[in-house]
Amino acid sequence: MRRALLFAAVVVVAAAACVGLIAALAARDSGQVSGASGPGVLEPDRGAAREKAAPAATPPTSGPHLADAVTRDRTALTDDQLLEALQLGNVVLTYPDARPPAALVAIQRDVSGPFDPALAAAGQAVILARRPDAPVLGLAWRRRLAASGPDDPRLHDFAEAWLGQGAG
């Protein structure tokens, strides 16, 4: 009888210790599984349906669009191309001028290398896109970083943080 009571006491103490350990570890967990944090502003989820629709923002970071692959960069992209690239996990750096600033080319080269259509199809490219209607921006799926200019060091951090992080 004494042995059974001792065994029961050990089981109760062990169970209490396990519950305490789980509670302590859970208290340290940030709990942000679906909302990864990083550079830039998290924008509303406008979906990823494969249908033509007017974008809710210019340039958009999510939303319905037609599948239209990006086959080259350093040119203007349609909203469908932009959204397809972002949904796959690519990062797009926009610039308003005719040629991309050297600082953006350097970020592209450092983070993903020169543009390659196969890399873009895999969602692993930093794409340079001319957007006369927009300042220098970093764009990723549901993320936007308004840069102070092409030399803004946050652009490099943005590209590294969100490359490969598409809709999926």
PALOVO-594103 format. One line per 3 residues: number of its first residue (from 1); their letters; for each residue x, y, z of N, C-alpha, C, O. Coordinates in steps of 0.1 Angstrom, whole numbers, plus 2048, in hexadecimal, padded with zeros to 3 digits. Last residue first. Layout:
! PALOVO-594103
NUM = a = X Y Z X Y Z X Y Z X Y Z; ...
! end
This chain:
! PALOVO-594103
168 = gag = 814 938 606 812 92A 60A 813 926 617 811 91A 61A; 81B 950 5FB 80D 94F 601 80B 941 608 802 940 610; 83E 951 603 832 955 5FC 825 952 603 825 952 60F
165 = qgl = 85B 955 60B 84F 955 614 843 959 60C 83E 964 60F; 871 958 5FB 86C 94B 5FD 860 94A 606 85B 93F 608; 87B 975 60D 87E 96C 601 879 95E 604 87E 958 60E
162 = wae = 879 983 624 86D 97E 61E 86F 976 611 865 971 60C; 893 989 62E 889 984 637 87D 97D 630 878 973 634; 8A1 994 618 8A6 987 61F 89B 981 627 899 975 627
159 = afd = 892 9AB 613 894 9A0 609 898 993 60F 893 988 60B; 895 9B9 62B 888 9B5 626 889 9A9 61D 882 99F 61E; 8B0 9BE 62B 8AB 9B6 636 89D 9B0 632 89A 9A5 634
156 = hlr = 8B1 9CF 615 8B9 9C2 615 8B3 9B9 61F 8B1 9AD 61D; 8A1 9E4 61E 89D 9DC 612 8A5 9CF 612 89F 9C5 60E; 8AE 9F0 633 8A3 9E7 637 89E 9DF 62B 899 9D4 62C
153 = pdd = 8C0 A02 629 8C5 9F5 62D 8BA 9EB 630 8BC 9DF 630; 8BA A15 60D 8B4 A12 61A 8B8 A04 61E 8B5 9FA 617; 8C1 A1D 5F4 8CC A1A 5FD 8C7 A16 60B 8CF A14 614
150 = pgs = 8A9 A25 5E7 8B0 A18 5E3 8BB A14 5EC 8BE A08 5ED; 895 A32 602 89C A33 5F5 8A3 A26 5F2 8A2 A1C 5FA; 886 A2B 617 88A A39 616 891 A3C 609 893 A48 605
147 = aal = 86C A14 60E 87A A18 611 87C A27 610 875 A2E 609; 853 A03 61B 855 A10 614 863 A15 618 865 A18 623; 84B 9E3 617 855 9EB 61E 857 9F8 615 85C 9F7 60A
144 = rrr = 832 9CB 61C 836 9D7 614 840 9DF 61D 83E 9E1 629; 822 9AB 618 82C 9B4 61F 830 9BF 616 831 9BE 609; 814 998 60B 80D 99F 616 817 9A8 61E 814 9AB 629
141 = wal = 830 98D 5FD 822 989 5FF 81D 98F 60C 822 98B 616; 843 9AB 5F8 843 99D 5FA 834 999 5FC 82C 9A3 5FD; 856 9C7 5EE 849 9C0 5EE 84B 9B1 5F0 854 9AB 5E9
138 = glv = 864 9E6 5F5 867 9D7 5F6 859 9D1 5F7 851 9D5 5FF; 867 A03 5E0 860 9FA 5E9 866 9EC 5E9 86B 9E8 5DF; 86A A23 5D5 872 A16 5D8 86B A0F 5E3 869 A14 5EE
135 = pad = 849 A2C 5CA 857 A2F 5CE 85F A22 5CF 85A A17 5CB; 835 A28 5AC 838 A25 5BA 846 A29 5BD 84F A2A 5B4; 82F A2B 591 825 A2F 59B 829 A2D 5A9 820 A30 5B2
132 = prr = 843 A1E 584 843 A2C 584 839 A33 58E 83B A3E 592; 854 A04 58C 846 A08 58F 846 A17 58F 849 A1D 59A; 867 9E9 582 865 9F7 580 856 9FA 583 84D 9F4 57D
129 = ali = 875 9D2 597 86A 9D5 58F 868 9E4 58E 868 9EB 598; 889 9B6 59E 889 9C5 59D 87F 9C9 593 87E 9C4 587; 886 99C 5B4 883 9A1 5A7 883 9B0 5A7 87C 9B6 5B0
126 = vaq = 896 982 5C2 894 990 5C4 892 996 5B6 89B 996 5AE; 889 960 5C2 890 96B 5BB 88C 979 5C2 881 97B 5C6; 87B 949 5C8 888 94B 5CF 890 957 5C9 89C 957 5CA
123 = gaa = 866 93C 5BC 863 945 5C7 870 949 5CE 86F 94C 5DA; 869 92E 5A5 86A 926 5B2 868 92F 5BE 869 92A 5C9; 868 941 592 85E 937 592 85E 92F 59F 853 92A 5A3
120 = ala = 881 94D 598 874 954 59A 869 94B 59B 860 94C 5A3; 892 93A 58E 893 93D 59C 886 944 5A0 880 942 5AB; 88C 93B 573 889 92E 57B 889 931 58A 881 92B 591
117 = pdf = 894 955 56C 885 951 56C 882 945 573 878 943 579; 8A9 968 57F 8A9 95B 577 89A 957 578 894 955 582; 8BD 984 587 8B0 97E 584 8B1 972 57B 8B9 972 572
114 = pgs = 8DA 97D 59B 8D3 984 590 8C6 97D 58D 8C4 971 590; 8D4 976 5BF 8DC 975 5B2 8D4 97C 5A7 8C9 981 5A9; 8C8 97A 5D7 8C4 96E 5CE 8CC 96D 5C2 8CA 963 5BB
111 = vdr = 8D8 98C 5E6 8CD 984 5ED 8CA 978 5E4 8C9 96C 5E9; 8EA 99A 5D6 8EE 994 5E3 8E4 98A 5E8 8E9 97F 5ED; 8DB 9A2 5C0 8E7 99A 5BE 8EB 993 5CB 8EE 987 5CA
108 = qia = 8C8 9B3 5CD 8C4 9A7 5C5 8D0 99D 5C4 8CE 991 5C6; 8D9 9C6 5D7 8D1 9BE 5E0 8CD 9B1 5D9 8CE 9A6 5DF; 8E3 9D1 5BF 8ED 9CB 5C9 8E5 9C2 5D3 8EA 9B7 5D6
105 = vla = 8CD 9DC 5B5 8D3 9D1 5AD 8DD 9CA 5B7 8DE 9BE 5B6; 8C8 9F0 5C7 8BF 9E5 5C6 8C5 9D9 5BF 8C2 9CE 5C2; 8DF A01 5C3 8DD 9FB 5D0 8D3 9EF 5D0 8D5 9E5 5D7
102 = app = 8DB A0A 5A9 8E6 A00 5AB 8E4 9F9 5B9 8E7 9EE 5BA; 8B9 A0C 59F 8C4 A11 5A6 8CE A06 5A9 8CB 9FB 5AB; 8AD A02 57E 8AE A00 58D 8BA A06 593 8C5 A06 58D
99 = rad = 8A1 A1B 567 8AB A11 56B 8AB A0E 57A 8A9 A18 581; 88C A2E 568 88E A25 55C 897 A19 55F 895 A0E 559; 87D A2F 589 885 A34 57E 886 A29 573 882 A1E 574
96 = pyt = 871 A24 5A0 869 A2C 596 870 A2F 58A 86A A33 580; 871 A02 5AC 878 A0F 5AA 871 A16 59F 86B A10 596; 86D 9E6 5C2 869 9EF 5B8 871 9FC 5B7 877 9FF 5C2
93 = lvv = 874 9C5 5C7 879 9D2 5CA 875 9DC 5BF 879 9DA 5B4; 865 9A8 5D2 866 9B2 5C7 86A 9BF 5CD 864 9C4 5D7; 86B 987 5D9 86B 994 5DE 86D 99E 5D2 875 99B 5CA
90 = ngl = 858 968 5D5 862 972 5D1 861 97F 5D9 856 982 5DE; 843 957 5DB 84E 959 5E5 859 963 5E1 862 965 5E9; 82C 955 5CC 836 94A 5CC 841 94B 5D6 847 941 5DA
87 = qla = 821 96D 5D1 81A 961 5D6 824 956 5D6 823 94D 5DF; 832 97E 5C2 831 97F 5D1 82B 972 5D7 830 96D 5E1; 82C 976 5A8 83A 976 5AD 83A 976 5BC 841 96E 5C2
84 = ell = 811 97C 5A6 816 96E 5A4 824 96D 5AA 826 963 5B1; 812 998 5AA 80B 990 5B4 80F 981 5B2 811 97A 5BD; 820 9A0 592 825 9A3 5A0 81F 99A 5AA 826 995 5B2
81 = qdd = 80F 996 57E 81D 991 57F 822 994 58D 829 98B 593; 7F8 9A6 584 7F7 997 584 805 991 585 807 988 58D; 802 9C0 580 7FE 9BC 58E 7FD 9AD 58F 800 9A7 599
78 = tla = 81F 9BE 56B 811 9C0 56D 80D 9BC 57B 815 9B5 582; 83E 9CF 56E 836 9C3 56F 827 9C6 570 824 9D1 576; 857 9DF 55B 84A 9E0 562 843 9D3 562 843 9CC 558
75 = trd = 878 9D2 562 86E 9D7 559 861 9D9 561 861 9D5 56D; 88A 9C2 56F 88E 9D0 56B 885 9D5 560 889 9DC 557; 885 9A0 564 883 9AB 56D 889 9B8 567 88D 9B8 55B
72 = rtv = 872 986 555 87D 98F 555 87A 99A 55F 86F 99D 563; 85C 977 55A 867 970 552 873 979 551 87D 975 54C; 844 96F 570 84E 979 56D 859 972 566 860 969 56B
69 = ada = 824 961 567 832 95F 56C 83B 96B 568 839 971 55D; 806 963 571 80E 969 566 81C 96A 56B 820 973 573; 7E7 95B 57A 7F4 955 57A 7FC 95B 56E 7F9 958 563
66 = lhp = 7D4 977 585 7D6 96C 57B 7E5 967 57C 7ED 96F 57F; 7C8 97D 5A6 7D0 980 59A 7D0 974 591 7CE 969 595; 7BE 98A 5C6 7BB 982 5BA 7C3 986 5AE 7C6 992 5AC
63 = gst = 7D9 992 5DD 7CC 994 5D7 7CB 98B 5CB 7D4 984 5C6; 7F5 9A5 5E9 7ED 999 5E8 7E0 99C 5E1 7DD 9A8 5DF; 801 9BD 5E4 809 9B3 5EA 802 9A6 5EC 808 99C 5F0
60 = ppt = 7FF 9D6 5C9 7F9 9CC 5D2 804 9C3 5D8 80E 9C0 5D2; 80D 9F7 5C8 80C 9EA 5C3 806 9E0 5CD 809 9E2 5D9; 7ED 9FC 5D0 7F6 9FD 5C5 804 9FF 5CB 806 A09 5D2
57 = aap = 7D1 9E7 5D9 7DC 9F0 5DD 7E5 9F1 5D1 7E5 9E8 5C8; 7BE 9D6 5CF 7BA 9DF 5D9 7C4 9E9 5DD 7C1 9F3 5E4; 7BB 9CF 5AC 7C3 9CE 5B9 7BE 9D9 5C2 7B9 9E4 5BE
54 = aak = 79F 9BF 59D 7A7 9CC 59F 7AE 9CB 5AC 7A8 9C8 5B6; 7A5 99E 590 79E 9A7 598 7A6 9B4 599 7B2 9B4 597; 7A3 97E 582 7A6 98C 580 79E 995 589 792 993 58B
51 = era = 7AE 962 596 7A4 969 58E 7A8 978 58D 7B0 97D 595; 7B7 94F 5AB 7BC 950 59D 7B0 956 595 7AA 94E 58D; 7BB 95D 5CC 7B3 956 5C2 7B9 959 5B4 7BE 963 5B1
48 = agr = 7C6 966 5E3 7D0 962 5D8 7C8 95A 5CD 7CE 952 5C6; 7C0 980 5FB 7BE 973 5F5 7C8 971 5E9 7D1 979 5E7; 7C7 995 609 7BC 997 5FF 7BA 98B 5F7 7B4 98C 5EC
45 = dpe = 7CF 99C 629 7CF 991 620 7C3 993 616 7B8 992 61A; 7DF 9BC 62F 7D4 9B3 630 7D5 9A8 626 7DB 9AA 61B; 803 9BC 637 7F7 9C1 631 7EB 9B7 631 7EE 9AB 634
42 = lvg = 81D 9C5 64C 814 9BA 648 807 9C0 643 800 9C8 64A; 839 9D7 642 82B 9D8 648 823 9CC 643 823 9C9 637; 85C 9D0 64A 850 9D4 642 843 9D3 649 843 9CF 655
39 = pgs = 86D 9B4 658 86D 9C2 653 861 9C4 64A 85C 9BB 643; 859 99E 66D 865 9A2 665 864 9B0 660 85A 9B7 663; 847 982 679 84A 990 679 857 992 671 85F 989 670
36 = ags = 82C 96D 670 83A 96F 671 83D 97E 670 837 986 669; 811 962 679 815 970 676 823 973 678 827 97A 681; 80D 948 681 809 94C 674 80D 95A 670 80B 95D 664
33 = vqg = 819 947 69B 81D 93D 691 819 942 683 821 940 67A; 81E 956 6B4 81B 95C 6A7 81F 952 69C 828 956 694; 825 94D 6CD 818 94A 6C8 814 950 6BB 809 94F 6B6
30 = sdr = 83B 950 6DC 835 95C 6D8 827 95A 6D2 81F 963 6D2; 842 93E 6FA 83E 93D 6EC 837 94A 6E7 82E 94E 6EE; 844 93F 715 84F 945 70D 84C 945 6FE 853 94C 6F7
27 = aal = 82E 930 71D 82E 93F 721 839 946 719 838 952 716; 835 917 717 82B 91D 70F 82B 92C 712 827 934 709; 848 911 72B 84C 912 71D 842 919 714 846 921 70B
24 = aai = 837 911 742 843 91B 741 847 91C 732 84A 927 72E; 825 8FC 73B 820 90A 73D 82C 914 73C 82A 91F 736; 837 8E7 73B 830 8EA 72F 82B 8F9 730 82C 900 726
21 = lgv = 83F 8E7 756 849 8E9 74B 842 8ED 73E 847 8F6 737; 827 8E1 763 82E 8ED 766 838 8F1 75B 83A 8FC 757; 822 8C8 758 818 8D2 756 81F 8E0 758 81D 8E9 750
18 = caa = 838 8BA 763 836 8BB 755 82D 8C6 751 830 8CE 748; 833 8BC 77F 83F 8C2 779 83E 8C3 76A 842 8CE 764; 81B 8AE 781 81B 8BC 784 827 8C3 77E 826 8CE 779
15 = aav = 825 894 77A 81B 89B 771 81A 8AA 774 819 8B1 76B; 836 890 790 83C 890 782 832 897 779 836 89F 770; 824 890 7A5 82E 89A 7A5 834 89B 796 837 8A6 792
12 = vvv = 814 879 79E 80E 886 79F 818 892 79E 816 89B 797; 828 865 79F 821 868 792 81B 876 793 81B 87D 789; 82F 866 7BA 839 869 7B0 832 86C 7A2 837 876 79B
9 = aaf = 817 85E 7C5 81C 86B 7C8 827 86F 7BE 827 87B 7B9; 814 844 7BC 80A 84E 7B8 810 85C 7BA 80D 865 7B2; 82A 838 7C9 82A 839 7BB 820 843 7B6 823 84B 7AC
6 = lla = 822 83B 7E4 82E 842 7DF 82F 843 7D0 833 84D 7CB; 80B 82B 7E3 80A 839 7E6 816 841 7E2 815 84C 7DC; 818 812 7DE 80E 818 7D4 80C 826 7D7 80B 82E 7CD
3 = rrm = 827 80F 7F5 82E 810 7E9 824 816 7DE 829 81E 7D6; 813 80C 808 81C 818 809 823 81A 7FC 825 825 7F8; 808 7F4 800 800 800 800 809 80D 800 806 816 7F9
! end
